Amino acid sequence: MRMNTIKPAAGSKKARRRVGRGSGSGLGKAGGRGSKGQRSRSGGFHKVGFEGGQMPLQRRLPKRGFVSHLRDETAELRLSDLAKLPIADIDMLALKAAGLVPAAAKTVKVIRTGKLEKAVKLSGIAVTKGARAVIEAAGGSIAGEPVRAQKAPSEKPWQKNLAETVAKAEKASKTEKAAKSEKPPKAEKPPKADKAPKGESAPAQQRTKD
């Protein structure tokens, strides 16, 4: 046996299929693309999931579930993790130094999971209602618990316009009612003046005197 006579085992190497190289290649004429149609042309491609204009499956199926965009900024801490810490005064920096909270976390909340029998003092850490009861029962305390600011619901433009329209209508109705209730006083008619008789229309006594 020599180096130039060494060959791979029979059947271990197979020649690459040469598409569109005549009938001898096994894929002559259409080259495995079938006859006519969009997929037989070069560049005839549709995006993945395209169903010929029909509503695709990924849009027909209902969407469920929710992924919070704050998942990387918030962290949960168990009571059993607090019990493992050798210190009593615990804050965010201590938790990050101990590796119990990710470095990117901005808020931490203690949940009621596990047991806590020693007194700890938490500062700047949120706790659940059940965890608060366990910590206080063990003689611990909680200070500087962060409070989530609740945003007031923003008023939409159509709501603002509607409120203005209603206010104007109420104001107009009030002014109209006030105008109707206040009736102007009736003007007094001047007394009739005694007109002197003229000509033949005067009484007979005055005509004789003249």
Backbone bond lengths (Angstrom), bond angles and torsions (degrees), N, CA, C in turn:
res aa  C-N    CA-C-N  psi(-1)  N-CA   C-N-CA  omega(-1)  CA-C   N-CA-C  phi
1 M - - - 1.469 - - 1.522 108.86 -
2 R 1.303 114.30 132.95 1.450 119.93 177.69 1.535 110.06 -123.46
3 M 1.321 115.80 165.92 1.466 120.84 -178.40 1.525 111.69 -62.55
4 N 1.337 115.57 -34.93 1.455 117.38 -176.99 1.515 113.20 -82.30
5 T 1.317 116.76 -3.16 1.469 119.90 177.61 1.537 112.76 -106.36
6 I 1.353 116.03 -2.25 1.463 118.77 -178.55 1.528 109.21 -75.62
7 K 1.315 116.81 130.51 1.465 123.13 179.19 1.534 109.43 -132.69
8 P 1.345 116.40 153.92 1.472 117.60 176.33 1.527 110.36 -66.14
9 A 1.327 115.23 162.17 1.462 120.93 -178.38 1.518 109.43 -62.25
10 A 1.297 115.99 149.93 1.457 120.92 -178.39 1.531 110.17 -63.73
11 G 1.319 117.32 127.94 1.459 123.01 178.75 1.523 114.28 89.36
12 S 1.346 118.19 -8.36 1.473 119.51 -179.66 1.524 111.83 -78.41
13 K 1.271 118.23 -24.41 1.460 122.40 178.67 1.517 109.29 -116.56
14 K 1.348 115.13 131.33 1.453 119.71 -179.17 1.510 109.11 -123.76
15 A 1.322 117.06 136.98 1.453 120.95 -178.22 1.531 110.72 -66.30
16 R 1.325 115.23 142.94 1.461 120.59 179.79 1.519 109.89 -66.31
17 R 1.311 116.43 142.30 1.455 121.53 -179.88 1.521 108.35 -73.07
18 R 1.307 116.99 123.63 1.466 122.78 -178.21 1.524 108.11 -99.85
19 V 1.355 114.88 99.85 1.454 121.34 -173.96 1.519 110.00 -76.84
20 G 1.340 115.97 136.56 1.459 120.81 175.41 1.512 114.33 70.25
21 R 1.344 117.16 32.62 1.469 119.65 -178.92 1.531 111.04 -118.02
22 G 1.330 115.44 36.80 1.455 119.13 175.77 1.512 112.30 98.12
23 S 1.329 114.27 170.90 1.464 120.20 -175.87 1.513 111.69 -69.18
24 G 1.299 118.27 -23.65 1.464 120.68 -179.37 1.519 112.35 -69.39
25 S 1.305 118.45 -20.58 1.469 120.50 -179.29 1.529 112.74 -79.26
26 G 1.309 116.48 -10.58 1.455 119.20 -177.60 1.515 112.74 91.36
27 L 1.309 117.55 -11.54 1.462 122.05 177.79 1.531 108.37 -131.67
28 G 1.304 115.06 61.78 1.446 119.61 179.48 1.516 111.94 -83.86
29 K 1.312 117.13 178.94 1.456 125.60 178.18 1.523 111.97 56.95
30 A 1.327 119.08 -95.19 1.471 120.72 -174.82 1.520 112.78 -82.87
31 G 1.315 118.15 -7.72 1.458 120.99 175.55 1.516 113.06 66.75
32 G 1.336 119.37 31.05 1.450 121.63 178.17 1.517 114.50 83.15
33 R 1.331 117.35 5.70 1.464 120.16 -178.35 1.533 112.83 -95.80
34 G 1.308 118.28 -0.76 1.447 120.16 -177.13 1.521 110.49 78.99
35 S 1.316 116.57 -165.94 1.461 119.61 -177.47 1.522 109.83 -113.40
36 K 1.297 116.60 120.56 1.466 124.67 175.67 1.534 112.38 60.13
37 G 1.292 115.00 -179.60 1.460 120.13 179.34 1.510 112.67 98.26
38 Q 1.334 115.09 167.72 1.459 120.42 -176.17 1.518 112.00 -64.19
39 R 1.310 116.98 -39.11 1.458 119.62 -176.49 1.530 112.78 -75.37
40 S 1.324 118.41 -13.19 1.452 119.91 177.87 1.521 111.77 -82.89
41 R 1.354 117.20 -15.70 1.460 120.70 -179.11 1.529 110.62 -87.63
42 S 1.288 115.45 158.26 1.462 119.66 174.09 1.528 108.20 -75.95
43 G 1.314 116.14 132.78 1.468 120.15 -177.73 1.507 113.31 85.05
44 G 1.334 118.77 0.70 1.463 120.58 179.44 1.516 110.39 -79.56
45 F 1.309 116.27 89.56 1.465 120.58 -174.28 1.523 109.42 -140.54
46 H 1.318 116.52 138.90 1.455 121.98 173.06 1.519 108.57 -116.12
47 K 1.324 115.23 153.91 1.463 118.82 -179.84 1.527 110.17 -62.12
48 V 1.319 115.45 158.00 1.460 121.58 -178.30 1.525 108.94 -64.93
49 G 1.306 116.34 129.96 1.457 121.20 -179.75 1.516 113.63 94.67
50 F 1.336 118.02 -1.72 1.463 120.23 179.67 1.522 109.17 -71.55
51 E 1.337 116.44 134.34 1.461 121.31 -176.65 1.521 111.26 -123.92
52 G 1.304 116.62 38.92 1.456 120.78 174.72 1.520 114.10 73.08
53 G 1.304 118.25 23.93 1.450 121.27 -178.54 1.519 113.04 99.50
54 Q 1.332 116.19 -16.97 1.476 120.32 175.43 1.524 109.33 -67.40
55 M 1.330 115.86 151.84 1.461 119.80 177.83 1.527 109.22 -59.17
56 P 1.339 118.62 117.48 1.464 120.23 -173.53 1.526 112.16 -69.02
57 L 1.311 114.34 163.06 1.464 120.60 -174.06 1.517 111.89 -62.42
58 Q 1.339 117.63 -39.53 1.460 119.60 -176.93 1.521 112.32 -68.02
59 R 1.329 117.78 -15.24 1.467 120.92 176.37 1.521 112.04 -100.33
60 R 1.341 116.54 -20.45 1.462 119.79 178.64 1.522 112.12 -78.17
61 L 1.327 116.49 -32.64 1.460 119.90 -175.43 1.531 110.17 -75.07
62 P 1.335 118.32 145.58 1.471 120.77 178.56 1.524 111.03 -69.74
63 K 1.310 114.98 149.01 1.470 120.77 -179.33 1.526 108.29 -102.12
64 R 1.299 116.53 128.46 1.458 121.63 178.96 1.515 109.54 -134.03
65 G 1.324 114.19 157.07 1.457 119.13 177.29 1.512 111.92 100.80
66 F 1.313 115.79 166.10 1.455 122.10 -178.43 1.522 108.79 -152.72
67 V 1.330 116.23 135.86 1.458 122.58 176.56 1.519 107.11 -122.80
68 S 1.313 116.61 116.55 1.454 120.70 -176.91 1.522 110.40 -73.62
69 H 1.334 115.86 141.54 1.465 119.82 176.77 1.527 111.42 -77.96
70 L 1.334 117.20 -5.04 1.457 121.46 178.56 1.527 112.29 -100.24
71 R 1.341 117.60 12.83 1.461 120.39 -173.87 1.528 112.33 -65.59
72 D 1.343 117.49 -27.56 1.463 120.26 -179.75 1.527 111.73 -87.07
73 E 1.334 117.63 -13.16 1.456 120.68 -176.84 1.523 112.65 -99.67
74 T 1.315 118.32 -13.98 1.461 122.30 -179.77 1.519 109.88 -112.78
75 A 1.315 115.88 149.24 1.462 120.66 -179.63 1.523 109.09 -139.33
76 E 1.340 116.09 148.33 1.455 122.54 177.20 1.523 109.36 -108.17
77 L 1.310 114.44 143.32 1.458 120.48 -178.13 1.525 108.43 -130.76
78 R 1.324 116.86 134.39 1.453 121.42 -179.29 1.528 110.92 -90.70
79 L 1.315 115.40 158.97 1.470 119.71 177.21 1.526 111.01 -64.57
80 S 1.339 116.09 -34.18 1.465 119.26 179.21 1.528 111.49 -64.69
81 D 1.356 116.72 -29.66 1.464 119.35 176.62 1.525 111.04 -69.87
82 L 1.331 117.04 -36.61 1.461 119.88 177.07 1.524 111.19 -64.84
83 A 1.338 115.70 -35.26 1.460 119.37 -179.35 1.527 111.87 -67.38
84 K 1.334 118.04 -25.33 1.472 120.87 -178.24 1.526 112.36 -78.57
85 L 1.324 118.02 -20.46 1.459 120.19 -177.26 1.529 110.18 -70.86
86 P 1.343 117.56 137.61 1.474 119.68 -178.72 1.530 113.66 -81.53
87 I 1.329 117.90 -2.13 1.460 121.49 -177.85 1.523 109.88 -108.96
88 A 1.342 115.59 160.45 1.467 120.39 -179.55 1.512 112.03 -100.01
89 D 1.347 117.28 -33.92 1.468 121.34 178.10 1.524 108.38 -89.28
90 I 1.317 115.93 113.82 1.470 121.06 -173.57 1.522 109.26 -120.09
91 D 1.332 115.30 130.18 1.459 121.09 174.09 1.524 108.27 -137.66
92 M 1.332 116.20 -172.59 1.465 120.82 -176.49 1.527 111.98 -62.85
93 L 1.337 117.59 -42.48 1.466 120.78 -178.37 1.528 111.17 -64.15
94 A 1.321 117.19 -38.69 1.459 120.42 179.53 1.525 111.38 -65.73
95 L 1.328 116.13 -38.38 1.462 119.83 179.24 1.521 111.43 -67.89
96 K 1.345 116.42 -39.85 1.467 119.47 178.13 1.521 111.32 -67.98
97 A 1.337 117.19 -37.93 1.469 120.42 178.81 1.519 111.57 -66.24
98 A 1.346 116.55 -33.10 1.458 120.24 179.26 1.522 112.45 -81.21
99 G 1.332 118.01 -8.51 1.457 121.78 179.04 1.512 114.08 80.16
100 L 1.335 117.81 15.14 1.462 120.32 178.87 1.516 112.60 -85.55
101 V 1.324 116.57 -15.12 1.463 122.09 -177.52 1.526 108.00 -131.68
102 P 1.340 119.01 137.99 1.471 120.12 177.64 1.530 111.79 -61.28
103 A 1.313 115.46 152.31 1.461 120.07 -178.12 1.526 111.72 -66.88
104 A 1.348 117.49 -25.90 1.465 120.48 -178.28 1.517 112.77 -84.76
105 A 1.335 118.56 -4.57 1.464 121.33 -177.03 1.527 110.81 -69.50
106 K 1.313 115.35 139.21 1.462 121.80 177.72 1.525 112.34 -106.81
107 T 1.336 117.23 -27.42 1.460 121.33 178.22 1.518 109.07 -133.81
108 V 1.326 114.93 149.61 1.463 121.78 179.05 1.517 108.07 -130.87
109 K 1.330 116.23 139.64 1.454 121.10 177.57 1.516 109.19 -130.83
110 V 1.344 115.81 130.89 1.453 121.67 -179.57 1.526 108.51 -89.76
111 I 1.326 116.41 129.86 1.461 121.69 179.82 1.529 109.18 -112.05
112 R 1.328 115.62 159.11 1.463 120.59 -176.62 1.519 109.62 -84.71
113 T 1.319 116.32 83.19 1.464 122.95 176.06 1.527 107.38 -138.36
114 G 1.302 117.54 123.54 1.452 121.46 -177.26 1.522 111.15 94.06
115 K 1.321 115.83 -171.27 1.460 122.29 -177.19 1.529 110.46 -119.39
116 L 1.309 114.97 149.80 1.466 122.05 176.86 1.523 107.35 -139.77
117 E 1.335 115.61 117.32 1.457 120.36 -177.05 1.529 113.03 -115.08
118 K 1.318 118.50 -7.00 1.466 120.49 179.37 1.530 109.80 -107.06
119 A 1.329 115.27 157.78 1.465 121.09 -178.81 1.521 109.52 -82.74
120 V 1.316 116.04 127.99 1.466 121.75 178.24 1.524 108.40 -128.38
121 K 1.330 114.80 153.45 1.462 121.22 179.17 1.524 108.18 -117.10
122 L 1.321 116.89 111.54 1.462 122.10 -178.64 1.518 109.48 -96.49
123 S 1.320 115.24 141.13 1.470 120.15 177.10 1.522 108.92 -138.86
124 G 1.346 115.86 126.73 1.461 121.05 179.20 1.508 114.14 72.88
125 I 1.342 116.99 23.70 1.466 121.60 -178.22 1.522 108.05 -127.16
126 A 1.325 116.35 133.88 1.461 121.20 178.99 1.521 109.42 -83.47
127 V 1.337 115.93 150.37 1.464 121.65 179.56 1.520 108.96 -136.44
128 T 1.317 115.34 152.67 1.464 119.99 175.24 1.532 109.46 -81.03
129 K 1.332 114.79 171.58 1.464 119.76 -177.70 1.528 111.26 -64.41
130 G 1.345 116.44 -42.30 1.457 120.05 179.52 1.515 112.43 -68.52
131 A 1.339 117.31 -39.93 1.459 120.63 179.59 1.524 111.23 -66.96
132 R 1.339 116.64 -35.32 1.470 119.89 178.02 1.540 110.83 -61.71
133 A 1.330 114.92 -41.76 1.467 118.45 -179.97 1.522 111.29 -63.23
134 V 1.325 117.84 -40.77 1.468 121.30 -179.28 1.519 110.76 -68.04
135 I 1.339 118.22 -42.38 1.468 121.98 -178.60 1.526 110.62 -64.83
136 E 1.327 116.47 -44.31 1.461 119.62 -179.84 1.529 111.61 -69.76
137 A 1.339 117.38 -32.59 1.461 120.05 176.95 1.525 111.42 -66.83
138 A 1.337 117.58 -30.17 1.467 121.63 178.89 1.519 111.89 -83.33
139 G 1.328 118.32 0.27 1.461 121.80 178.79 1.516 113.88 93.19
140 G 1.321 117.93 10.94 1.455 121.07 179.76 1.521 112.07 -87.99
141 S 1.343 115.41 179.38 1.459 121.19 -178.96 1.522 109.28 -143.88
142 I 1.321 115.18 159.90 1.477 122.14 -178.88 1.519 107.73 -129.21
143 A 1.326 116.87 126.17 1.461 121.08 -178.24 1.524 109.38 -132.94
144 G 1.329 114.81 144.50 1.470 119.82 175.48 1.503 113.41 64.78
145 E 1.327 117.18 38.39 1.467 120.03 179.51 1.524 109.57 -68.15
146 P 1.341 118.16 126.76 1.474 119.56 -178.61 1.518 111.09 -66.99
147 V 1.319 114.64 142.66 1.460 121.71 179.60 1.514 108.04 -113.69
148 R 1.322 116.18 128.46 1.455 120.32 179.38 1.524 109.54 -75.84
149 A 1.310 114.64 126.42 1.469 119.73 179.45 1.514 109.38 -76.86
150 Q 1.322 115.71 127.91 1.457 120.72 -179.94 1.517 109.64 -93.25
151 K 1.310 115.56 124.62 1.453 120.89 -179.86 1.525 110.07 -79.71
152 A 1.309 114.18 136.73 1.460 118.86 176.76 1.520 108.65 -72.60
153 P 1.322 118.59 139.15 1.472 119.78 179.83 1.521 110.92 -62.33
154 S 1.303 115.44 128.59 1.463 120.20 -178.95 1.524 110.07 -72.92
155 E 1.318 114.63 139.88 1.455 120.41 -178.82 1.524 109.32 -82.63
156 K 1.302 116.32 131.11 1.449 121.31 -178.62 1.526 110.22 -80.16
157 P 1.346 116.77 155.32 1.470 119.13 -177.07 1.514 113.67 -57.71
158 W 1.349 117.29 -40.68 1.470 118.42 -177.95 1.521 110.81 -68.90
159 Q 1.344 117.56 -30.26 1.456 119.54 176.69 1.524 111.07 -68.80
160 K 1.347 116.01 -39.10 1.459 120.13 178.98 1.525 110.78 -64.81
161 N 1.325 116.68 -45.14 1.471 120.52 179.13 1.525 110.99 -63.73
162 L 1.334 116.56 -38.95 1.459 120.15 179.33 1.527 110.94 -64.62
163 A 1.334 116.04 -41.83 1.463 119.29 179.84 1.531 110.77 -64.48
164 E 1.335 116.39 -40.79 1.464 119.66 178.69 1.526 110.99 -64.43
165 T 1.331 117.04 -41.67 1.468 120.93 179.39 1.527 111.50 -62.84
166 V 1.346 115.81 -43.34 1.467 119.83 179.61 1.525 110.67 -64.95
167 A 1.347 116.98 -40.75 1.463 120.43 179.61 1.521 111.20 -63.85
168 K 1.334 116.86 -41.45 1.464 120.10 178.69 1.528 111.19 -64.77
169 A 1.333 116.66 -41.04 1.463 120.08 -179.80 1.525 110.95 -64.63
170 E 1.340 116.82 -41.26 1.467 120.18 179.01 1.528 110.96 -65.08
171 K 1.330 116.27 -40.78 1.471 119.99 179.22 1.526 110.75 -64.13
172 A 1.330 117.02 -42.51 1.464 120.84 -180.00 1.524 111.35 -64.59
173 S 1.350 116.69 -39.87 1.465 119.54 179.53 1.525 111.26 -66.77
174 K 1.344 117.28 -37.31 1.458 120.67 179.07 1.524 111.30 -65.18
175 T 1.336 116.23 -44.72 1.468 119.86 179.75 1.531 111.00 -64.29
176 E 1.324 116.24 -37.53 1.468 120.11 179.61 1.521 110.86 -66.40
177 K 1.340 117.32 -41.88 1.463 120.29 178.03 1.526 111.48 -64.63
178 A 1.350 115.61 -39.93 1.459 119.21 179.69 1.518 110.97 -64.66
179 A 1.344 116.34 -38.41 1.467 119.91 179.68 1.526 110.92 -66.99
180 K 1.328 117.14 -36.44 1.461 119.90 179.93 1.533 111.59 -71.14
181 S 1.321 116.80 -36.58 1.469 119.96 -177.93 1.523 112.20 -70.63
182 E 1.323 118.74 -32.71 1.463 122.59 179.38 1.529 109.38 -91.57
183 K 1.366 117.08 95.03 1.468 121.25 179.14 1.527 109.38 -86.59
184 P 1.308 118.97 138.59 1.483 121.11 -179.48 1.522 110.52 -68.30
185 P 1.358 118.47 144.08 1.489 120.98 -180.00 1.524 110.69 -66.70
186 K 1.347 114.56 145.53 1.460 119.70 -179.53 1.533 110.30 -73.13
187 A 1.298 114.53 134.76 1.474 119.58 -179.89 1.532 110.02 -73.93
188 E 1.348 116.83 134.48 1.464 121.32 179.70 1.523 110.12 -75.84
189 K 1.333 115.86 134.29 1.467 119.97 -179.83 1.531 109.28 -78.42
190 P 1.324 117.88 135.43 1.479 120.45 179.32 1.533 110.66 -67.65
191 P 1.347 117.21 146.25 1.481 119.84 179.70 1.513 111.46 -65.13
192 K 1.308 114.93 145.13 1.470 120.04 -178.93 1.543 110.28 -73.93
193 A 1.307 116.11 131.19 1.478 121.65 179.88 1.537 110.10 -83.84
194 D 1.366 115.56 142.01 1.471 120.29 178.65 1.522 109.50 -75.48
195 K 1.266 115.34 113.42 1.468 120.46 -179.00 1.539 109.67 -83.00
196 A 1.304 114.70 138.15 1.492 119.68 177.99 1.507 109.64 -72.48
197 P 1.345 117.52 137.53 1.474 119.39 179.41 1.499 111.68 -68.85
198 K 1.266 115.68 141.53 1.461 121.19 -179.28 1.527 109.99 -121.39
199 G 1.339 114.43 141.29 1.469 121.01 172.10 1.513 113.47 61.95
200 E 1.262 114.49 -137.67 1.464 121.88 -175.52 1.511 112.67 -73.29
201 S 1.350 114.21 -20.31 1.450 117.02 -179.42 1.514 112.57 -73.74
202 A 1.374 118.84 -9.64 1.454 121.14 -179.60 1.527 110.04 -71.56
203 P 1.333 118.23 157.00 1.471 120.34 178.64 1.522 112.72 -62.17
204 A 1.287 115.17 160.18 1.467 120.20 -175.38 1.518 112.56 -67.55
205 Q 1.381 118.08 -33.27 1.466 121.87 -179.17 1.539 110.53 -62.63
206 Q 1.357 117.75 -43.94 1.454 120.65 -179.12 1.536 110.70 -67.01
207 R 1.330 118.97 -33.11 1.452 120.62 -179.51 1.510 111.55 -69.50
208 T 1.310 117.22 -34.05 1.464 118.92 -179.46 1.514 110.80 -71.98
209 K 1.385 115.80 -35.14 1.466 118.69 -179.79 1.524 110.83 -65.99
210 D 1.306 117.23 -37.76 1.467 119.96 -179.96 1.525 110.32 -67.65
